[in-house]
Amino acid sequence: MKEILAGIEEAIAAEREAQERYQALSEKAEDPRVKGMFEQMRLDEQEHEEVLLARYEALKKQLDAQKGP
C-alpha cells in the first residue's frame, strides 16, 4: 500500500508540474484561442490533481485504520 501511496504522490506532483507548464504557455500565447486552450488544459490537470488527492486521502485513511490505534 505504501508503494501505491508513493505512486499517487508522484502523480500529484506531475499534475502540478503540468499545471505550471500550461500556465506558462498560456501567458506566452498571444492568440486568445491558444491562450484559452492552455488555460483549459491547466484546469483539466487541476481537476486530475483534486481527484488524485481525494483518492490518496481515502487510501491513507484505509491504511491508517488497518494499523489500528
Phi and psi restraints in degrees (range 20) as a CNS / XPLOR table:
assign (resid 1 and name C) (resid 2 and name N)
       (resid 2 and name CA) (resid 2 and name C) 1.0 -63.4 20.0 2
assign (resid 2 and name N) (resid 2 and name CA)
       (resid 2 and name C) (resid 3 and name N) 1.0 -35.7 20.0 2
assign (resid 2 and name C) (resid 3 and name N)
       (resid 3 and name CA) (resid 3 and name C) 1.0 -65.3 20.0 2
assign (resid 3 and name N) (resid 3 and name CA)
       (resid 3 and name C) (resid 4 and name N) 1.0 -37.2 20.0 2
assign (resid 3 and name C) (resid 4 and name N)
       (resid 4 and name CA) (resid 4 and name C) 1.0 -66.0 20.0 2
assign (resid 4 and name N) (resid 4 and name CA)
       (resid 4 and name C) (resid 5 and name N) 1.0 -45.2 20.0 2
assign (resid 4 and name C) (resid 5 and name N)
       (resid 5 and name CA) (resid 5 and name C) 1.0 -60.8 20.0 2
assign (resid 5 and name N) (resid 5 and name CA)
       (resid 5 and name C) (resid 6 and name N) 1.0 -41.7 20.0 2
assign (resid 5 and name C) (resid 6 and name N)
       (resid 6 and name CA) (resid 6 and name C) 1.0 -63.6 20.0 2
assign (resid 6 and name N) (resid 6 and name CA)
       (resid 6 and name C) (resid 7 and name N) 1.0 -39.1 20.0 2
assign (resid 6 and name C) (resid 7 and name N)
       (resid 7 and name CA) (resid 7 and name C) 1.0 -63.7 20.0 2
assign (resid 7 and name N) (resid 7 and name CA)
       (resid 7 and name C) (resid 8 and name N) 1.0 -40.4 20.0 2
assign (resid 7 and name C) (resid 8 and name N)
       (resid 8 and name CA) (resid 8 and name C) 1.0 -66.6 20.0 2
assign (resid 8 and name N) (resid 8 and name CA)
       (resid 8 and name C) (resid 9 and name N) 1.0 -39.4 20.0 2
assign (resid 8 and name C) (resid 9 and name N)
       (resid 9 and name CA) (resid 9 and name C) 1.0 -59.5 20.0 2
assign (resid 9 and name N) (resid 9 and name CA)
       (resid 9 and name C) (resid 10 and name N) 1.0 -41.1 20.0 2
assign (resid 9 and name C) (resid 10 and name N)
       (resid 10 and name CA) (resid 10 and name C) 1.0 -64.3 20.0 2
assign (resid 10 and name N) (resid 10 and name CA)
       (resid 10 and name C) (resid 11 and name N) 1.0 -40.9 20.0 2
assign (resid 10 and name C) (resid 11 and name N)
       (resid 11 and name CA) (resid 11 and name C) 1.0 -64.8 20.0 2
assign (resid 11 and name N) (resid 11 and name CA)
       (resid 11 and name C) (resid 12 and name N) 1.0 -39.1 20.0 2
assign (resid 11 and name C) (resid 12 and name N)
       (resid 12 and name CA) (resid 12 and name C) 1.0 -62.2 20.0 2
assign (resid 12 and name N) (resid 12 and name CA)
       (resid 12 and name C) (resid 13 and name N) 1.0 -44.2 20.0 2
assign (resid 12 and name C) (resid 13 and name N)
       (resid 13 and name CA) (resid 13 and name C) 1.0 -61.8 20.0 2
assign (resid 13 and name N) (resid 13 and name CA)
       (resid 13 and name C) (resid 14 and name N) 1.0 -39.9 20.0 2
assign (resid 13 and name C) (resid 14 and name N)
       (resid 14 and name CA) (resid 14 and name C) 1.0 -64.7 20.0 2
assign (resid 14 and name N) (resid 14 and name CA)
       (resid 14 and name C) (resid 15 and name N) 1.0 -39.5 20.0 2
assign (resid 14 and name C) (resid 15 and name N)
       (resid 15 and name CA) (resid 15 and name C) 1.0 -63.5 20.0 2
assign (resid 15 and name N) (resid 15 and name CA)
       (resid 15 and name C) (resid 16 and name N) 1.0 -40.8 20.0 2
assign (resid 15 and name C) (resid 16 and name N)
       (resid 16 and name CA) (resid 16 and name C) 1.0 -66.7 20.0 2
assign (resid 16 and name N) (resid 16 and name CA)
       (resid 16 and name C) (resid 17 and name N) 1.0 -39.4 20.0 2
assign (resid 16 and name C) (resid 17 and name N)
       (resid 17 and name CA) (resid 17 and name C) 1.0 -63.6 20.0 2
assign (resid 17 and name N) (resid 17 and name CA)
       (resid 17 and name C) (resid 18 and name N) 1.0 -41.2 20.0 2
assign (resid 17 and name C) (resid 18 and name N)
       (resid 18 and name CA) (resid 18 and name C) 1.0 -63.5 20.0 2
assign (resid 18 and name N) (resid 18 and name CA)
       (resid 18 and name C) (resid 19 and name N) 1.0 -40.3 20.0 2
assign (resid 18 and name C) (resid 19 and name N)
       (resid 19 and name CA) (resid 19 and name C) 1.0 -59.9 20.0 2
assign (resid 19 and name N) (resid 19 and name CA)
       (resid 19 and name C) (resid 20 and name N) 1.0 -44.9 20.0 2
assign (resid 19 and name C) (resid 20 and name N)
       (resid 20 and name CA) (resid 20 and name C) 1.0 -63.3 20.0 2
assign (resid 20 and name N) (resid 20 and name CA)
       (resid 20 and name C) (resid 21 and name N) 1.0 -41.2 20.0 2
assign (resid 20 and name C) (resid 21 and name N)
       (resid 21 and name CA) (resid 21 and name C) 1.0 -63.9 20.0 2
assign (resid 21 and name N) (resid 21 and name CA)
       (resid 21 and name C) (resid 22 and name N) 1.0 -46.4 20.0 2
assign (resid 21 and name C) (resid 22 and name N)
       (resid 22 and name CA) (resid 22 and name C) 1.0 -67.8 20.0 2
assign (resid 22 and name N) (resid 22 and name CA)
       (resid 22 and name C) (resid 23 and name N) 1.0 -34.1 20.0 2
assign (resid 22 and name C) (resid 23 and name N)
       (resid 23 and name CA) (resid 23 and name C) 1.0 -62.9 20.0 2
assign (resid 23 and name N) (resid 23 and name CA)
       (resid 23 and name C) (resid 24 and name N) 1.0 -45.6 20.0 2
assign (resid 23 and name C) (resid 24 and name N)
       (resid 24 and name CA) (resid 24 and name C) 1.0 -62.6 20.0 2
assign (resid 24 and name N) (resid 24 and name CA)
       (resid 24 and name C) (resid 25 and name N) 1.0 -42.4 20.0 2
assign (resid 24 and name C) (resid 25 and name N)
       (resid 25 and name CA) (resid 25 and name C) 1.0 -65.9 20.0 2
assign (resid 25 and name N) (resid 25 and name CA)
       (resid 25 and name C) (resid 26 and name N) 1.0 -37.9 20.0 2
assign (resid 25 and name C) (resid 26 and name N)
       (resid 26 and name CA) (resid 26 and name C) 1.0 -62.0 20.0 2
assign (resid 26 and name N) (resid 26 and name CA)
       (resid 26 and name C) (resid 27 and name N) 1.0 -42.0 20.0 2
assign (resid 26 and name C) (resid 27 and name N)
       (resid 27 and name CA) (resid 27 and name C) 1.0 -66.9 20.0 2
assign (resid 27 and name N) (resid 27 and name CA)
       (resid 27 and name C) (resid 28 and name N) 1.0 -29.0 20.0 2
assign (resid 27 and name C) (resid 28 and name N)
       (resid 28 and name CA) (resid 28 and name C) 1.0 -83.0 20.0 2
assign (resid 28 and name N) (resid 28 and name CA)
       (resid 28 and name C) (resid 29 and name N) 1.0 -23.4 20.0 2
assign (resid 28 and name C) (resid 29 and name N)
       (resid 29 and name CA) (resid 29 and name C) 1.0 -69.7 20.0 2
assign (resid 29 and name N) (resid 29 and name CA)
       (resid 29 and name C) (resid 30 and name N) 1.0 134.9 20.0 2
assign (resid 29 and name C) (resid 30 and name N)
       (resid 30 and name CA) (resid 30 and name C) 1.0 -94.2 20.0 2
assign (resid 30 and name N) (resid 30 and name CA)
       (resid 30 and name C) (resid 31 and name N) 1.0 -34.3 20.0 2
assign (resid 30 and name C) (resid 31 and name N)
       (resid 31 and name CA) (resid 31 and name C) 1.0 -74.6 20.0 2
assign (resid 31 and name N) (resid 31 and name CA)
       (resid 31 and name C) (resid 32 and name N) 1.0 124.2 20.0 2
assign (resid 31 and name C) (resid 32 and name N)
       (resid 32 and name CA) (resid 32 and name C) 1.0 -58.7 20.0 2
assign (resid 32 and name N) (resid 32 and name CA)
       (resid 32 and name C) (resid 33 and name N) 1.0 -31.5 20.0 2
assign (resid 32 and name C) (resid 33 and name N)
       (resid 33 and name CA) (resid 33 and name C) 1.0 -68.2 20.0 2
assign (resid 33 and name N) (resid 33 and name CA)
       (resid 33 and name C) (resid 34 and name N) 1.0 -40.6 20.0 2
assign (resid 33 and name C) (resid 34 and name N)
       (resid 34 and name CA) (resid 34 and name C) 1.0 -68.5 20.0 2
assign (resid 34 and name N) (resid 34 and name CA)
       (resid 34 and name C) (resid 35 and name N) 1.0 -42.6 20.0 2
assign (resid 34 and name C) (resid 35 and name N)
       (resid 35 and name CA) (resid 35 and name C) 1.0 -57.9 20.0 2
assign (resid 35 and name N) (resid 35 and name CA)
       (resid 35 and name C) (resid 36 and name N) 1.0 -45.5 20.0 2
assign (resid 35 and name C) (resid 36 and name N)
       (resid 36 and name CA) (resid 36 and name C) 1.0 -64.5 20.0 2
assign (resid 36 and name N) (resid 36 and name CA)
       (resid 36 and name C) (resid 37 and name N) 1.0 -37.9 20.0 2
assign (resid 36 and name C) (resid 37 and name N)
       (resid 37 and name CA) (resid 37 and name C) 1.0 -61.3 20.0 2
assign (resid 37 and name N) (resid 37 and name CA)
       (resid 37 and name C) (resid 38 and name N) 1.0 -46.6 20.0 2
assign (resid 37 and name C) (resid 38 and name N)
       (resid 38 and name CA) (resid 38 and name C) 1.0 -68.3 20.0 2
assign (resid 38 and name N) (resid 38 and name CA)
       (resid 38 and name C) (resid 39 and name N) 1.0 -34.5 20.0 2
assign (resid 38 and name C) (resid 39 and name N)
       (resid 39 and name CA) (resid 39 and name C) 1.0 -65.6 20.0 2
assign (resid 39 and name N) (resid 39 and name CA)
       (resid 39 and name C) (resid 40 and name N) 1.0 -41.0 20.0 2
assign (resid 39 and name C) (resid 40 and name N)
       (resid 40 and name CA) (resid 40 and name C) 1.0 -64.6 20.0 2
assign (resid 40 and name N) (resid 40 and name CA)
       (resid 40 and name C) (resid 41 and name N) 1.0 -39.4 20.0 2
assign (resid 40 and name C) (resid 41 and name N)
       (resid 41 and name CA) (resid 41 and name C) 1.0 -63.4 20.0 2
assign (resid 41 and name N) (resid 41 and name CA)
       (resid 41 and name C) (resid 42 and name N) 1.0 -39.4 20.0 2
assign (resid 41 and name C) (resid 42 and name N)
       (resid 42 and name CA) (resid 42 and name C) 1.0 -62.6 20.0 2
assign (resid 42 and name N) (resid 42 and name CA)
       (resid 42 and name C) (resid 43 and name N) 1.0 -42.9 20.0 2
assign (resid 42 and name C) (resid 43 and name N)
       (resid 43 and name CA) (resid 43 and name C) 1.0 -64.9 20.0 2
assign (resid 43 and name N) (resid 43 and name CA)
       (resid 43 and name C) (resid 44 and name N) 1.0 -37.2 20.0 2
assign (resid 43 and name C) (resid 44 and name N)
       (resid 44 and name CA) (resid 44 and name C) 1.0 -61.2 20.0 2
assign (resid 44 and name N) (resid 44 and name CA)
       (resid 44 and name C) (resid 45 and name N) 1.0 -43.9 20.0 2
assign (resid 44 and name C) (resid 45 and name N)
       (resid 45 and name CA) (resid 45 and name C) 1.0 -66.1 20.0 2
assign (resid 45 and name N) (resid 45 and name CA)
       (resid 45 and name C) (resid 46 and name N) 1.0 -35.8 20.0 2
assign (resid 45 and name C) (resid 46 and name N)
       (resid 46 and name CA) (resid 46 and name C) 1.0 -63.6 20.0 2
assign (resid 46 and name N) (resid 46 and name CA)
       (resid 46 and name C) (resid 47 and name N) 1.0 -41.1 20.0 2
assign (resid 46 and name C) (resid 47 and name N)
       (resid 47 and name CA) (resid 47 and name C) 1.0 -63.8 20.0 2
assign (resid 47 and name N) (resid 47 and name CA)
       (resid 47 and name C) (resid 48 and name N) 1.0 -42.0 20.0 2
assign (resid 47 and name C) (resid 48 and name N)
       (resid 48 and name CA) (resid 48 and name C) 1.0 -59.1 20.0 2
assign (resid 48 and name N) (resid 48 and name CA)
       (resid 48 and name C) (resid 49 and name N) 1.0 -42.9 20.0 2
assign (resid 48 and name C) (resid 49 and name N)
       (resid 49 and name CA) (resid 49 and name C) 1.0 -59.8 20.0 2
assign (resid 49 and name N) (resid 49 and name CA)
       (resid 49 and name C) (resid 50 and name N) 1.0 -43.8 20.0 2
assign (resid 49 and name C) (resid 50 and name N)
       (resid 50 and name CA) (resid 50 and name C) 1.0 -63.0 20.0 2
assign (resid 50 and name N) (resid 50 and name CA)
       (resid 50 and name C) (resid 51 and name N) 1.0 -40.9 20.0 2
assign (resid 50 and name C) (resid 51 and name N)
       (resid 51 and name CA) (resid 51 and name C) 1.0 -63.3 20.0 2
assign (resid 51 and name N) (resid 51 and name CA)
       (resid 51 and name C) (resid 52 and name N) 1.0 -46.4 20.0 2
assign (resid 51 and name C) (resid 52 and name N)
       (resid 52 and name CA) (resid 52 and name C) 1.0 -61.8 20.0 2
assign (resid 52 and name N) (resid 52 and name CA)
       (resid 52 and name C) (resid 53 and name N) 1.0 -41.3 20.0 2
assign (resid 52 and name C) (resid 53 and name N)
       (resid 53 and name CA) (resid 53 and name C) 1.0 -61.5 20.0 2
assign (resid 53 and name N) (resid 53 and name CA)
       (resid 53 and name C) (resid 54 and name N) 1.0 -42.9 20.0 2
assign (resid 53 and name C) (resid 54 and name N)
       (resid 54 and name CA) (resid 54 and name C) 1.0 -63.5 20.0 2
assign (resid 54 and name N) (resid 54 and name CA)
       (resid 54 and name C) (resid 55 and name N) 1.0 -43.0 20.0 2
assign (resid 54 and name C) (resid 55 and name N)
       (resid 55 and name CA) (resid 55 and name C) 1.0 -68.6 20.0 2
assign (resid 55 and name N) (resid 55 and name CA)
       (resid 55 and name C) (resid 56 and name N) 1.0 -37.3 20.0 2
assign (resid 55 and name C) (resid 56 and name N)
       (resid 56 and name CA) (resid 56 and name C) 1.0 -60.0 20.0 2
assign (resid 56 and name N) (resid 56 and name CA)
       (resid 56 and name C) (resid 57 and name N) 1.0 -49.1 20.0 2
assign (resid 56 and name C) (resid 57 and name N)
       (resid 57 and name CA) (resid 57 and name C) 1.0 -62.4 20.0 2
assign (resid 57 and name N) (resid 57 and name CA)
       (resid 57 and name C) (resid 58 and name N) 1.0 -40.0 20.0 2
assign (resid 57 and name C) (resid 58 and name N)
       (resid 58 and name CA) (resid 58 and name C) 1.0 -64.2 20.0 2
assign (resid 58 and name N) (resid 58 and name CA)
       (resid 58 and name C) (resid 59 and name N) 1.0 -44.4 20.0 2
assign (resid 58 and name C) (resid 59 and name N)
       (resid 59 and name CA) (resid 59 and name C) 1.0 -66.9 20.0 2
assign (resid 59 and name N) (resid 59 and name CA)
       (resid 59 and name C) (resid 60 and name N) 1.0 -37.4 20.0 2
assign (resid 59 and name C) (resid 60 and name N)
       (resid 60 and name CA) (resid 60 and name C) 1.0 -64.5 20.0 2
assign (resid 60 and name N) (resid 60 and name CA)
       (resid 60 and name C) (resid 61 and name N) 1.0 -41.6 20.0 2
assign (resid 60 and name C) (resid 61 and name N)
       (resid 61 and name CA) (resid 61 and name C) 1.0 -61.4 20.0 2
assign (resid 61 and name N) (resid 61 and name CA)
       (resid 61 and name C) (resid 62 and name N) 1.0 -42.0 20.0 2
assign (resid 61 and name C) (resid 62 and name N)
       (resid 62 and name CA) (resid 62 and name C) 1.0 -61.5 20.0 2
assign (resid 62 and name N) (resid 62 and name CA)
       (resid 62 and name C) (resid 63 and name N) 1.0 -44.6 20.0 2
assign (resid 62 and name C) (resid 63 and name N)
       (resid 63 and name CA) (resid 63 and name C) 1.0 -63.4 20.0 2
assign (resid 63 and name N) (resid 63 and name CA)
       (resid 63 and name C) (resid 64 and name N) 1.0 -44.0 20.0 2
assign (resid 63 and name C) (resid 64 and name N)
       (resid 64 and name CA) (resid 64 and name C) 1.0 -63.4 20.0 2
assign (resid 64 and name N) (resid 64 and name CA)
       (resid 64 and name C) (resid 65 and name N) 1.0 -38.5 20.0 2
assign (resid 64 and name C) (resid 65 and name N)
       (resid 65 and name CA) (resid 65 and name C) 1.0 -66.5 20.0 2
assign (resid 65 and name N) (resid 65 and name CA)
       (resid 65 and name C) (resid 66 and name N) 1.0 -34.2 20.0 2
assign (resid 65 and name C) (resid 66 and name N)
       (resid 66 and name CA) (resid 66 and name C) 1.0 -69.3 20.0 2
assign (resid 66 and name N) (resid 66 and name CA)
       (resid 66 and name C) (resid 67 and name N) 1.0 -30.9 20.0 2
assign (resid 66 and name C) (resid 67 and name N)
       (resid 67 and name CA) (resid 67 and name C) 1.0 -70.3 20.0 2
assign (resid 67 and name N) (resid 67 and name CA)
       (resid 67 and name C) (resid 68 and name N) 1.0 -32.6 20.0 2
assign (resid 67 and name C) (resid 68 and name N)
       (resid 68 and name CA) (resid 68 and name C) 1.0 79.5 20.0 2
assign (resid 68 and name N) (resid 68 and name CA)
       (resid 68 and name C) (resid 69 and name N) 1.0 -178.8 20.0 2
